[in-house]
């Protein structure tokens, strides 16, 4: 019945045993749609990650391995079309080639392929969601108070991406081009809010270097979850500009203003800085430390964005 395949997990059963004991060390904070490629044994499933992608740099065809903390039955059924159906343990019928919604624990320190522990059968359900090619990425947002939402980056209008021979080409904008929105949904797919991105970047075409997952955090320490999306500054200073957004505990979206350096509406910093998470000021973690171009244009100087009356204001 099962396909033999070596599945190596650097943590062995450590995570699975902790989940079964209810120790609470590893939260089930990953949601992803997979297509089952093989049921390897009663505990392990190999799948293909389907859009929207939960990891930066992912694309269709990337594999994922699942560890079922509650195992399947040793027995299987054979359908009239010859398909083998695995079941038991409270799971739905698991058929190779079918899509499933999976919620589980992403193993820390995974390499090569993501390895996900499924704490209970309720975290493995046949997917009823329609395949939506307009959603370039999706991630689950979980508040400390328990509210949980899907945050999506959605392409609402397609434009042909620029090539290196086209004027204005940038590697940061070479994979997707057009109009985009942030979308929040309940975990069951119900739409909560949608906010267009292009209006914050001159309302013209916007480009992305690929499908990616937004870095999130509470930048201004107000209890909402904040995130950003950036674009290169088309001048000689070698800077990026980032528009800031926020999602509250009701799932509503809003833009966070920033001003005081070049064009208002953005956090600016040099393109060589680590931008996955903004660097906090030690004395006031609501403030963001950046490096920006000096007056001569041949280096960078330190600056910061200070949280002031509901917006960020740049100061040197």
Helices and strands as residue ranges (DSSP letters): H 14-20, E 30-39, E 44-50, E 63-68, E 76-78, E 84-88, E 91-95, E 99-106, E 114-118, G 121-123, E 124-126, E 135-142, E 148-158, G 171-173, E 176-186, E 191-196, G 198-200, E 206-208, E 216-217, E 225-232, E 239-247, E 253-256, E 258-259, E 267-270, E 279-280, E 288-293, E 300-308, E 311-315
